Amino acid sequence: MRNDTKEYSDSLWTNGFSQGNLPPEVDHKGNVEYKLKLIGPTTQRLEQLVTQLKWRISEGNGEALYEIGVADDGTCIGLSSKEMETSLSTLRKMASLLEADVYIVREVILGDPEFSFHSSIPDNRVVEALVKKNNSTHSRWPMDIRIAIVGGSNAGKSTLLGRIAHGERDNGNGVGRMSLLRHRHEIASGNTSSIAHEIIGYDSGGSLINFATMNISTWEQICEQSSKLVTLLDTCGHPKYLKTTISGLTGYAPDYACLVVSGNAGRITDMTQEHLLLAIMLHVPVFVVVTKTDAATPDQLSRTLRSLFYLLKSPLINRIPVVVQDTDSIISCAADLVSTGSKIPIFLVSNVMDTNISHLEHFFELLPKPTKENNEKLLVGPVEFQIESVYSLPDVGAVIGGVLQKGSIDIRGSSTPRTYFLGPDSEGNFVNIMVSSMHRHRMPVHYASSGQTTTLAVYSPDRKELCIKKGMFVLGTDTPECFFEFEADFNVLYHQTRIAKGACGLVHLGSVRQPARIMSIRKNTATEPQIASNNNPSAADCLSNEPSIPQSLETTELASGERGICVFRFMKEPGYLSVDSRFLFIQGKSKCFGRITRLISINHTKEREATCRANPTTIAYSSAIINKG
């Protein structure tokens, strides 16, 4: 790696090998496995190795990386050519038992003068192998990741998406985006006003499949030939449509955010900073694409990059910018983006000249599906389907689209259709519904699991017509509940003055978007602002069943950079909520976010209101009643 780009082109393998080792292996999580050698395992040992590989593949949602010739502590010892070939043969045998394929990502000879090693045998080699599930045997659906393309107006988001999804080079005047624009005013102004969806795929060999691929003209054909799918969400860059962008980021739950910056702007616009902060607040991993490098002068590009580096290194973001220039940096950045998130990859591309577009496509192919710590619970828990869009089709009826947040839906699981609850409505009521059919990416399917986007054709055995709106849920629980109030660990990232009790703003929580009021604030004295906790209480512990006044309650205000425990109340209607959900609180230009820590029963909310109306002197204590000590 060249010294002049080392600061921003940091490669995990390059830096590790310069010291003769990689970071120590993480045993309890992740899809990366270190193996010194795989030679002549017994039948019992082979079964153990296959079980271990199966777990690593599940951690990587269909993919696993094996570093062969590397000890568990990360020391690169290497193997001879014969030993390496035998080890790879064993790995292929293990993969075949799981109906997976093995691909060599890289092979490094320890005697390479570019690196410095502690191996006594310079001809030894280390191999990184990718084990990937076969699409032909993928029982339900190929791995699918969602990437939201964000950034300011005129940055080239739609043009970039058109180049990747349709293979169309731009002519410098925006012709590449024409296939994505859906409304006449979008074509006239060039500003996207809605969330557009496109997909690309990769086959088991890592080759890109898009609409420029031969014999590909529909989404169905892309899905059928792909072992990995990438859903690209084109958001709005104009300030007028900021709420639409926020709704897309919260409602569609993207796995990654691609921040697009115009290389010839010479600076980072306010809306670009706004989009970056939204992704950071929602804990969405971010990478950056700098476009229009062909049209930017060296001075413009230099000023743009300086502004970008300054923003990413600022205390508010606190990330390390890494300019991607070669395959090594692509591989290390793709792995680091999920594992630590300390680095933000930066791609310098041109949609006119196709500069570095292949690097970006390779990066998409290597990106893993982020896994959650409680992923097993999400898969087996009761169904929670968040409704993001509603349609009505002739001869089909009501069709809803959204994200399956928890559980799984299998419409062929039994002879009798499963009954779910749909709601809540404005009165907090739920109705019984059944699912008649399902589609994913316009393809009929019978199964969907947690984290996947899908559309459901639903009907009610009790009603002829269903009143469905965005923000409702389809629930598989036996006793669905909704809530007016909830308690949250709340962070004020920026506010012009201070946020106080009684402040009103717009809450963006998944597909739920409605005004809410802050009912009480307790100052959190923790020195380190922290949103998530590894010791989160259970939903049962977080549901307040018996309100009581805490022994100590400090009602105060929160300024920029401060954190507190706040109780929020929806001002229009109740909504379905779940503990640990992240949300945004928008009030003017303020930037606040939080995580729900406790739900407050709607019955106790009504009791408190009745008590306050009957005895006005208790109003001062109303905020204390709903805060269990």
C-alpha positions as CSV (number, residue, x, y, z in Angstrom):
1,M,0.0,0.0,0.0
2,R,1.5,3.4,-0.9
3,N,2.5,5.6,2.0
4,D,0.8,8.7,0.7
5,T,-2.6,6.9,0.9
6,K,-2.0,4.9,4.0
7,E,-4.1,7.2,6.2
8,Y,-7.2,6.6,4.2
9,S,-6.5,3.3,2.5
10,D,-6.1,1.1,5.5
11,S,-6.4,-2.6,4.7
12,L,-6.9,-5.1,7.5
13,W,-4.8,-7.8,5.8
14,T,-2.1,-5.4,4.8
15,N,-1.7,-3.9,8.3
16,G,-2.0,-7.3,9.9
17,F,0.6,-8.9,7.6
18,S,3.0,-6.1,8.2
19,Q,3.2,-7.4,11.7
20,G,3.0,-11.1,10.8
21,N,-0.5,-11.7,12.1
22,L,-4.2,-10.9,11.9
23,P,-6.5,-9.8,14.8
24,P,-7.3,-12.8,17.1
25,E,-10.2,-14.9,16.1
26,V,-13.6,-14.2,17.6
27,D,-15.1,-17.5,18.7
28,H,-18.6,-16.6,19.8
29,K,-19.8,-14.6,16.9
30,G,-19.2,-13.7,13.2
31,N,-18.6,-15.6,10.0
32,V,-14.8,-15.6,10.0
33,E,-12.9,-18.8,11.0
34,Y,-9.2,-19.3,11.4
35,K,-7.8,-22.7,10.6
36,L,-4.1,-23.6,10.7
37,K,-4.7,-26.7,8.6
38,L,-7.4,-29.2,7.6
39,I,-5.5,-32.4,6.9
40,G,-6.8,-35.9,7.4
41,P,-9.6,-35.4,9.9
42,T,-11.3,-38.4,11.4
43,T,-15.0,-39.1,10.8
44,Q,-15.9,-37.6,14.2
45,R,-13.6,-34.6,13.7
46,L,-15.1,-34.0,10.2
47,E,-18.6,-33.9,11.7
48,Q,-17.4,-31.3,14.2
49,L,-15.8,-29.2,11.4
50,V,-19.0,-29.4,9.3
51,T,-21.1,-28.3,12.3
52,Q,-18.7,-25.4,12.9
53,L,-18.9,-24.4,9.2
54,K,-22.7,-24.6,9.3
55,W,-22.7,-22.2,12.3
56,R,-20.3,-19.7,10.6
57,I,-22.5,-19.8,7.5
58,S,-25.6,-19.0,9.5
59,E,-23.7,-16.1,11.2
60,G,-23.0,-14.7,7.8
61,N,-26.5,-15.4,6.4
62,G,-25.2,-17.8,3.8
63,E,-21.5,-16.9,3.6
64,A,-18.4,-17.7,5.7
65,L,-14.7,-16.7,5.4
66,Y,-12.0,-19.2,6.2
67,E,-8.4,-18.0,6.8
68,I,-6.3,-21.2,6.2
69,G,-2.7,-21.2,7.5
70,V,-3.6,-18.8,10.4
71,A,-3.5,-19.8,14.1
72,D,-6.3,-18.9,16.4
73,D,-4.4,-15.9,17.8
74,G,-4.1,-14.5,14.3
75,T,-0.4,-15.5,13.7
76,C,0.1,-16.2,10.0
77,I,2.2,-19.4,10.0
78,G,1.2,-20.6,6.5
79,L,1.2,-24.0,4.8
80,S,3.2,-25.6,2.0
81,S,1.6,-25.9,-1.4
82,K,0.8,-29.6,-0.8
83,E,-0.6,-29.0,2.7
84,M,-2.7,-26.1,1.4
85,E,-4.1,-28.1,-1.4
86,T,-5.1,-30.9,1.0
87,S,-6.7,-28.4,3.4
88,L,-8.7,-26.8,0.6
89,S,-9.8,-30.2,-0.5
90,T,-11.1,-30.9,3.1
91,L,-12.8,-27.5,3.1
92,R,-14.6,-28.3,-0.2
93,K,-15.7,-31.7,1.2
94,M,-17.1,-29.9,4.3
95,A,-18.9,-27.4,2.1
96,S,-20.3,-30.1,-0.2
97,L,-22.0,-31.7,2.8
98,L,-23.8,-28.4,3.4
99,E,-24.5,-27.8,-0.3
100,A,-22.2,-24.9,-0.5
101,D,-19.3,-23.8,-2.8
102,V,-15.8,-22.7,-2.0
103,Y,-14.1,-19.7,-3.7
104,I,-10.5,-18.5,-3.2
105,V,-10.6,-14.8,-2.3
106,R,-6.9,-14.3,-2.0
107,E,-3.6,-16.3,-1.7
108,V,-0.5,-14.7,-0.1
109,I,3.0,-16.1,-0.1
110,L,4.7,-15.4,3.2
111,G,8.0,-14.6,1.4
112,D,6.4,-11.7,-0.6
113,P,8.8,-8.8,-0.1
114,E,5.8,-6.4,0.2
115,F,5.1,-7.9,3.6
116,S,7.1,-8.7,6.7
117,F,6.5,-12.0,8.5
118,H,7.7,-14.1,11.4
119,S,7.5,-17.4,9.5
120,S,10.6,-19.5,9.2
121,I,9.5,-20.9,5.9
122,P,9.2,-18.1,3.4
123,D,7.5,-20.3,0.7
124,N,4.5,-21.0,3.0
125,R,1.2,-19.5,1.9
126,V,-2.0,-18.3,3.5
127,V,-5.3,-18.5,1.7
128,E,-8.6,-16.8,2.4
129,A,-11.6,-18.9,1.1
130,L,-15.2,-17.8,0.8
131,V,-17.8,-20.5,1.5
132,K,-21.2,-19.6,0.0
133,K,-24.5,-21.5,0.0
134,N,-25.7,-22.7,-3.4
135,N,-28.7,-20.8,-4.7
136,S,-30.0,-24.0,-6.3
137,T,-30.3,-25.6,-2.9
138,H,-31.1,-22.5,-0.9
139,S,-34.3,-23.7,0.7
140,R,-36.2,-20.5,0.9
141,W,-34.6,-17.4,-0.5
142,P,-31.1,-16.0,-1.4
143,M,-29.4,-13.7,1.0
144,D,-30.9,-10.2,0.6
145,I,-29.4,-7.0,1.9
146,R,-31.0,-3.5,1.7
147,I,-29.0,-0.4,0.9
148,A,-30.5,3.1,1.2
149,I,-28.9,5.7,-1.2
150,V,-28.9,9.0,0.6
151,G,-27.4,12.4,0.1
152,G,-28.2,16.0,-1.0
153,S,-29.9,17.1,-4.1
154,N,-28.0,16.9,-7.4
155,A,-25.4,14.6,-5.9
156,G,-26.1,11.9,-8.5
157,K,-28.0,9.3,-6.4
158,S,-30.5,8.3,-9.1
159,T,-27.9,8.4,-11.8
160,L,-25.7,6.1,-9.7
161,L,-28.6,3.7,-9.1
162,G,-29.4,3.7,-12.8
163,R,-25.8,2.9,-13.7
164,I,-25.6,0.0,-11.2
165,A,-29.1,-1.5,-11.8
166,H,-29.4,-1.0,-15.5
167,G,-25.8,-0.7,-16.6
168,E,-26.5,2.6,-18.4
169,R,-23.7,5.1,-18.5
170,D,-24.7,8.6,-18.0
171,N,-24.2,11.3,-20.7
172,G,-23.4,14.0,-18.2
173,N,-27.0,15.4,-18.3
174,G,-28.8,12.8,-16.2
175,V,-30.0,10.3,-18.9
176,G,-28.9,7.4,-16.6
177,R,-31.6,8.3,-14.1
178,M,-34.6,8.5,-16.5
179,S,-35.5,4.8,-16.0
180,L,-36.0,5.5,-12.2
181,L,-38.1,8.6,-12.2
182,R,-41.8,7.9,-11.7
183,H,-43.5,11.2,-11.9
184,R,-43.7,14.0,-14.4
185,H,-42.5,16.6,-12.0
186,E,-39.5,14.5,-11.1
187,I,-38.5,14.4,-14.8
188,A,-39.0,18.2,-15.1
189,S,-37.1,19.2,-12.0
190,G,-34.7,16.3,-11.7
191,N,-35.5,15.9,-8.0
192,T,-36.8,12.6,-6.7
193,S,-39.9,12.9,-4.5
194,S,-40.6,9.3,-3.6
195,I,-38.7,6.2,-2.6
196,A,-37.7,4.2,-5.6
197,H,-36.7,0.5,-5.5
198,E,-34.3,-1.4,-7.7
199,I,-32.5,-4.8,-7.3
200,I,-29.3,-6.4,-8.5
201,G,-28.1,-9.9,-7.9
202,Y,-24.9,-11.9,-7.7
203,D,-24.6,-15.6,-8.8
204,S,-22.7,-18.2,-6.8
205,G,-19.5,-17.2,-8.7
206,G,-19.8,-13.5,-7.7
207,S,-20.8,-12.2,-11.1
208,L,-23.2,-9.2,-11.2
209,I,-26.7,-9.8,-12.5
210,N,-28.7,-6.7,-13.5
211,F,-30.9,-5.5,-16.3
212,A,-27.8,-5.2,-18.5
213,T,-27.1,-8.9,-18.2
214,M,-28.1,-11.0,-21.2
215,N,-31.6,-12.5,-21.1
216,I,-32.5,-10.5,-18.0
217,S,-35.6,-8.2,-18.3
218,T,-37.6,-8.7,-15.0
219,W,-37.0,-8.8,-11.3
220,E,-38.2,-12.4,-11.3
221,Q,-35.3,-13.4,-13.6
222,I,-32.8,-11.6,-11.4
223,C,-34.1,-13.5,-8.3
224,E,-34.1,-16.9,-10.0
225,Q,-30.4,-16.6,-11.1
226,S,-29.0,-15.0,-8.0
227,S,-27.6,-16.4,-4.8
228,K,-27.4,-12.9,-3.3
229,L,-29.7,-10.0,-3.8
230,V,-29.1,-6.3,-3.1
231,T,-32.2,-4.1,-2.8
232,L,-31.3,-0.4,-3.5
233,L,-33.6,2.3,-2.1
234,D,-33.3,5.7,-3.8
235,T,-34.2,8.4,-1.4
236,C,-35.0,12.1,-1.8
237,G,-32.3,14.7,-1.6
238,H,-34.3,17.9,-1.7
239,P,-35.1,19.5,1.6
240,K,-38.8,19.7,0.6
241,Y,-38.9,15.8,0.8
242,L,-36.9,15.3,3.9
243,K,-39.8,13.6,5.7
244,T,-40.1,11.1,2.9
245,T,-36.4,10.2,3.3
246,I,-36.7,9.8,7.0
247,S,-39.8,7.6,6.5
248,G,-37.8,5.4,4.1
249,L,-34.8,5.1,6.5
250,T,-37.0,4.2,9.5
251,G,-39.7,2.2,7.7
252,Y,-37.7,0.0,5.3
253,A,-34.9,-0.7,7.9
254,P,-32.0,-0.7,5.5
255,D,-28.9,-2.7,6.4
256,Y,-26.5,-0.1,5.0
257,A,-26.6,3.6,3.9
258,C,-24.7,4.8,0.8
259,L,-24.0,8.5,1.2
260,V,-23.6,10.1,-2.2
261,V,-21.5,13.3,-2.4
262,S,-20.9,15.4,-5.5
263,G,-17.2,15.6,-6.3
264,N,-17.5,19.0,-8.0
265,A,-19.4,20.7,-5.2
266,G,-16.2,21.7,-3.4
267,R,-18.0,21.2,0.0
268,I,-20.5,19.1,1.9
269,T,-24.0,20.5,1.7
270,D,-26.3,20.9,4.7
271,M,-28.7,18.2,3.4
272,T,-25.8,15.8,2.9
273,Q,-24.8,16.3,6.6
274,E,-28.5,15.9,7.6
275,H,-28.7,12.5,5.8
276,L,-25.5,11.3,7.3
277,L,-26.6,12.2,10.8
278,L,-29.9,10.4,10.3
279,A,-28.1,7.2,9.4
280,I,-25.7,7.5,12.4
281,M,-28.6,8.1,14.8
282,L,-30.4,5.0,13.5
283,H,-27.2,3.0,13.8
284,V,-27.1,2.2,10.1
285,P,-23.6,1.4,8.8
286,V,-22.5,4.1,6.3
287,F,-20.2,4.1,3.3
288,V,-19.6,7.1,0.9
289,V,-19.6,7.4,-2.8
290,V,-18.1,10.6,-4.4
291,T,-19.6,11.0,-7.8
292,K,-18.8,13.3,-10.8
293,T,-15.1,12.8,-10.5
294,D,-14.8,13.3,-14.3
295,A,-16.5,16.7,-14.1
296,A,-14.6,17.9,-11.0
297,T,-11.4,19.9,-11.2
298,P,-8.5,18.7,-9.0
299,D,-9.1,21.7,-6.8
300,Q,-12.9,21.0,-6.4
301,L,-12.3,17.3,-5.7
302,S,-9.6,18.2,-3.1
303,R,-11.8,20.6,-1.3
304,T,-14.7,18.2,-1.3
305,L,-12.5,15.4,0.2
306,R,-11.1,17.7,2.8
307,S,-14.6,18.7,3.9
308,L,-15.7,15.1,3.9
309,F,-12.7,13.9,6.0
310,Y,-13.3,16.8,8.4
311,L,-16.9,15.9,8.8
312,L,-16.3,12.1,9.3
313,K,-13.5,12.8,11.8
314,S,-15.6,15.3,13.8
315,P,-16.6,14.3,17.4
316,L,-20.2,14.0,16.3
317,I,-19.4,11.2,13.7
318,N,-16.0,10.0,15.0
319,R,-15.2,7.6,12.1
320,I,-12.0,6.9,10.1
321,P,-12.3,7.7,6.4
322,V,-10.8,5.1,4.1
323,V,-10.4,5.7,0.4
324,V,-10.9,2.4,-1.5
325,Q,-8.3,1.9,-4.2
326,D,-7.7,-1.8,-4.6
327,T,-9.2,-5.3,-3.8
328,D,-7.5,-5.6,-0.4
329,S,-9.1,-2.4,0.9
330,I,-12.5,-3.5,-0.6
331,I,-12.4,-6.8,1.3
332,S,-11.2,-5.3,4.6
333,C,-13.7,-2.5,4.5
334,A,-16.6,-4.8,3.7
335,A,-15.7,-6.9,6.8
336,D,-15.0,-3.9,9.1
337,L,-18.2,-2.1,8.2
338,V,-20.3,-4.6,10.2
339,S,-17.8,-5.9,12.7
340,T,-16.5,-2.6,14.2
341,G,-17.9,0.2,12.2
342,S,-14.9,2.4,13.0
343,K,-14.1,3.0,9.3
344,I,-16.2,4.6,6.5
345,P,-15.2,3.4,3.0
346,I,-15.0,6.1,0.3
347,F,-15.4,5.3,-3.4
348,L,-14.4,7.9,-6.0
349,V,-16.5,7.1,-9.1
350,S,-17.8,8.5,-12.4
351,N,-21.1,7.4,-13.9
352,V,-20.0,8.9,-17.2
353,M,-16.5,7.3,-17.5
354,D,-17.3,4.2,-15.3
355,T,-14.4,5.0,-13.1
356,N,-14.2,2.6,-10.1
357,I,-17.8,1.4,-10.7
358,S,-16.4,-2.2,-10.7
359,H,-15.0,-1.5,-7.2
360,L,-18.4,-0.5,-5.9
361,E,-20.1,-3.5,-7.5
362,H,-17.5,-5.8,-5.9
363,F,-18.0,-4.1,-2.6
364,F,-21.8,-4.8,-2.8
365,E,-21.0,-8.5,-3.5
366,L,-18.8,-8.8,-0.4
367,L,-21.1,-7.0,2.0
368,P,-22.5,-9.4,4.6
369,K,-26.0,-9.4,6.0
370,P,-25.8,-7.7,9.5
371,T,-26.9,-10.0,12.3
372,K,-28.6,-8.9,15.5
373,E,-27.5,-10.2,18.9
374,N,-31.0,-11.6,19.5
375,N,-31.4,-13.0,16.0
376,E,-32.5,-16.4,17.3
377,K,-35.3,-14.9,19.3
378,L,-36.5,-12.8,16.4
379,L,-36.8,-15.8,14.2
380,V,-38.9,-17.9,16.6
381,G,-40.9,-15.1,18.2
382,P,-44.5,-14.2,17.4
383,V,-45.0,-12.4,14.1
384,E,-44.6,-8.6,13.9
385,F,-45.1,-7.3,10.4
386,Q,-44.7,-3.6,10.0
387,I,-46.9,-2.1,7.2
388,E,-45.1,0.4,5.0
389,S,-47.4,0.5,2.0
390,V,-51.0,-0.4,1.2
391,Y,-52.6,-1.4,-2.2
392,S,-55.9,-2.6,-3.5
393,L,-55.8,-4.9,-6.5
394,P,-58.7,-6.2,-8.6
395,D,-59.6,-9.8,-7.9
396,V,-57.0,-9.9,-5.1
397,G,-58.2,-7.3,-2.6
398,A,-56.1,-5.7,0.1
399,V,-52.3,-6.0,-0.3
400,I,-49.8,-4.7,2.2
401,G,-46.1,-4.3,1.9
402,G,-43.5,-3.9,4.6
403,V,-40.8,-5.5,6.8
404,L,-41.3,-8.7,8.8
405,Q,-39.6,-7.5,12.1
406,K,-40.1,-10.7,14.1
407,G,-41.1,-14.3,13.5
408,S,-41.9,-16.1,10.3
409,I,-44.9,-16.5,8.0
410,D,-45.5,-19.8,6.2
411,I,-48.7,-20.0,4.3
412,R,-48.2,-23.6,3.5
413,G,-47.5,-24.7,7.0
414,S,-51.0,-26.2,7.7
415,S,-54.2,-26.9,5.9
416,T,-56.0,-24.2,7.9
417,P,-54.8,-20.6,7.3
418,R,-53.3,-18.9,10.3
419,T,-55.2,-16.0,11.9
420,Y,-53.3,-12.8,12.6
421,F,-54.3,-9.5,14.2
422,L,-54.3,-6.3,12.2
423,G,-54.1,-2.9,13.9
424,P,-54.3,-0.8,15.9
425,D,-56.8,1.6,14.4
426,S,-57.5,5.1,15.8
427,E,-59.4,3.6,18.7
428,G,-56.8,1.0,19.5
429,N,-58.7,-2.0,18.2
430,F,-57.4,-5.0,16.2
431,V,-59.2,-7.1,13.6
432,N,-58.7,-10.8,12.6
433,I,-57.1,-11.3,9.2
434,M,-55.6,-14.2,7.2
435,V,-52.9,-14.2,4.5
436,S,-53.9,-15.7,1.2
437,S,-50.6,-15.2,-0.8
438,M,-47.1,-13.7,-0.5
439,H,-44.7,-12.1,-2.9
440,R,-41.0,-11.0,-2.5
441,H,-39.5,-8.9,-5.2
442,R,-42.5,-9.6,-7.4
443,M,-42.1,-13.4,-7.1
444,P,-44.7,-15.6,-5.4
445,V,-43.3,-17.3,-2.2
446,H,-44.8,-19.3,0.6
447,Y,-42.3,-18.4,3.4
448,A,-40.8,-15.2,4.9
449,S,-38.6,-14.8,8.0
450,S,-37.5,-12.0,10.3
451,G,-35.8,-9.1,8.6
452,Q,-37.2,-9.7,5.1
453,T,-39.4,-7.3,3.1
454,T,-42.5,-8.8,1.5
455,T,-46.0,-8.1,0.4
456,L,-49.0,-9.9,1.7
457,A,-52.5,-10.3,0.2
458,V,-54.8,-10.3,3.3
459,Y,-58.5,-10.7,4.0
460,S,-60.7,-10.8,7.0
461,P,-63.1,-13.6,7.8
462,D,-65.2,-11.1,9.8
463,R,-65.4,-8.1,7.5
464,K,-65.8,-7.5,3.8
465,E,-63.6,-4.4,3.7
466,L,-60.5,-3.7,5.7
467,C,-59.4,-0.2,6.7
468,I,-55.6,-0.4,6.5
469,K,-53.1,2.4,6.7
470,K,-49.4,2.8,7.0
471,G,-48.1,2.4,10.5
472,M,-50.3,-0.6,11.4
473,F,-48.9,-4.0,12.2
474,V,-49.8,-7.6,11.5
475,L,-49.3,-9.5,14.8
476,G,-49.1,-13.2,15.6
477,T,-49.6,-12.8,19.3
478,D,-52.7,-14.0,21.1
479,T,-53.2,-10.7,23.0
480,P,-52.2,-7.7,20.9
481,E,-51.8,-4.4,22.8
482,C,-51.2,-0.8,21.7
483,F,-49.8,2.1,23.7
484,F,-50.2,5.9,24.0
485,E,-47.1,6.3,26.2
486,F,-43.6,4.9,26.4
487,E,-40.4,5.5,28.3
488,A,-37.2,5.9,26.4
489,D,-33.4,6.4,26.8
490,F,-33.3,9.7,25.0
491,N,-30.3,11.5,23.4
492,V,-30.2,15.1,22.3
493,L,-27.7,15.3,19.5
494,Y,-28.4,19.0,18.7
495,H,-30.9,21.6,19.8
496,Q,-30.8,25.3,19.4
497,T,-31.8,25.9,23.1
498,R,-33.0,23.1,25.4
499,I,-35.7,20.4,25.2
500,A,-38.0,20.6,28.2
501,K,-41.1,18.8,29.6
502,G,-44.1,19.6,27.4
503,A,-42.1,19.8,24.2
504,C,-43.9,18.5,21.1
505,G,-42.3,17.0,18.0
506,L,-42.7,14.3,15.3
507,V,-41.8,10.8,16.3
508,H,-40.5,8.5,13.5
509,L,-40.6,4.9,14.7
510,G,-40.5,2.4,12.0
511,S,-43.5,3.1,9.8
512,V,-45.2,5.0,12.6
513,R,-45.0,8.8,12.2
514,Q,-47.1,11.0,14.4
515,P,-46.7,13.9,16.8
516,A,-45.8,13.2,20.5
517,R,-45.3,15.2,23.6
518,I,-42.6,14.8,26.3
519,M,-44.5,14.2,29.5
520,S,-41.5,14.0,31.9
521,I,-37.7,14.1,31.8
522,R,-35.3,12.6,34.2
523,K,-31.7,13.7,33.8
524,N,-29.3,10.7,33.2
525,T,-26.1,11.2,35.1
526,A,-24.2,8.6,33.0
527,T,-21.0,10.1,31.6
528,E,-21.0,8.2,28.4
529,P,-24.0,8.7,26.2
530,Q,-25.2,5.2,25.2
531,I,-28.2,4.1,23.3
532,A,-28.0,0.3,23.4
533,S,-27.3,-1.9,26.3
534,N,-26.2,-5.5,26.5
535,N,-28.4,-6.1,29.5
536,N,-31.7,-4.9,28.2
537,P,-34.7,-5.8,30.4
538,S,-37.4,-8.1,29.0
539,A,-40.6,-6.9,27.5
540,A,-42.5,-8.1,30.6
541,D,-40.2,-6.1,32.9
542,C,-40.6,-3.0,30.7
543,L,-44.4,-3.0,30.7
544,S,-45.6,-0.8,33.6
545,N,-48.5,-2.6,35.2
546,E,-48.7,-0.9,38.5
547,P,-47.7,2.8,38.4
548,S,-46.0,4.3,41.4
549,I,-44.1,7.5,42.2
550,P,-40.4,6.9,42.2
551,Q,-38.4,7.9,45.3
552,S,-36.3,10.5,43.5
553,L,-37.4,12.3,40.4
554,E,-35.6,15.2,38.8
555,T,-37.6,17.1,36.3
556,T,-35.2,19.1,34.1
557,E,-34.2,20.1,30.6
558,L,-31.9,18.5,28.2
559,A,-29.4,20.5,26.1
560,S,-27.3,19.4,23.1
561,G,-25.1,16.4,23.9
562,E,-27.1,15.4,27.0
563,R,-29.0,12.2,27.7
564,G,-32.1,11.5,29.8
565,I,-34.9,9.2,30.6
566,C,-38.1,10.6,29.0
567,V,-41.7,9.6,28.8
568,F,-43.4,10.3,25.5
569,R,-47.1,10.4,24.7
570,F,-48.7,10.1,21.3
571,M,-51.0,13.1,20.6
572,K,-53.3,11.5,18.0
573,E,-53.8,7.8,18.5
574,P,-52.2,4.8,20.1
575,G,-49.6,2.7,18.2
576,Y,-48.1,-0.7,18.5
577,L,-44.6,-0.5,20.1
578,S,-41.9,-2.9,21.2
579,V,-39.0,-2.5,23.6
580,D,-35.6,-1.7,22.2
581,S,-37.1,0.0,19.1
582,R,-35.1,3.0,18.0
583,F,-36.8,6.2,17.0
584,L,-36.2,9.8,15.9
585,F,-37.7,12.8,17.5
586,I,-37.8,15.8,15.1
587,Q,-38.6,19.3,16.4
588,G,-37.6,22.0,13.9
589,K,-33.9,21.7,13.3
590,S,-33.3,19.6,16.4
591,K,-31.8,16.2,16.1
592,C,-32.8,13.8,18.8
593,F,-33.0,10.0,19.0
594,G,-33.8,7.3,21.5
595,R,-34.5,3.7,22.4
596,I,-37.7,2.5,24.0
597,T,-36.9,1.0,27.4
598,R,-40.4,0.5,28.8
599,L,-44.0,0.5,27.6
600,I,-46.8,2.1,29.7
601,S,-50.2,0.3,29.7
602,I,-53.0,2.2,27.9
603,N,-55.3,1.4,30.8
604,H,-53.1,3.1,33.3
605,T,-52.8,6.1,31.0
606,K,-56.6,6.4,31.0
607,E,-56.7,6.0,34.8
608,R,-54.2,8.8,35.2
609,E,-56.1,11.1,33.0
610,A,-59.3,10.4,34.9
611,T,-57.6,11.1,38.2
612,C,-56.1,14.3,36.9
613,R,-59.5,15.5,35.7
614,A,-61.1,14.6,39.1
615,N,-58.4,16.2,41.2
616,P,-56.4,18.9,39.4
617,T,-53.9,19.0,42.3
618,T,-52.5,15.7,41.1
619,I,-51.5,17.1,37.7
620,A,-48.1,18.1,39.1
621,Y,-47.5,14.4,40.0
622,S,-48.9,12.9,36.8
623,S,-45.4,12.5,35.2
624,A,-44.2,10.7,38.4
625,I,-47.2,8.3,38.4
626,I,-46.2,6.8,35.0
627,N,-42.5,6.4,35.9
628,K,-41.9,3.2,37.9
629,G,-38.9,3.7,40.1
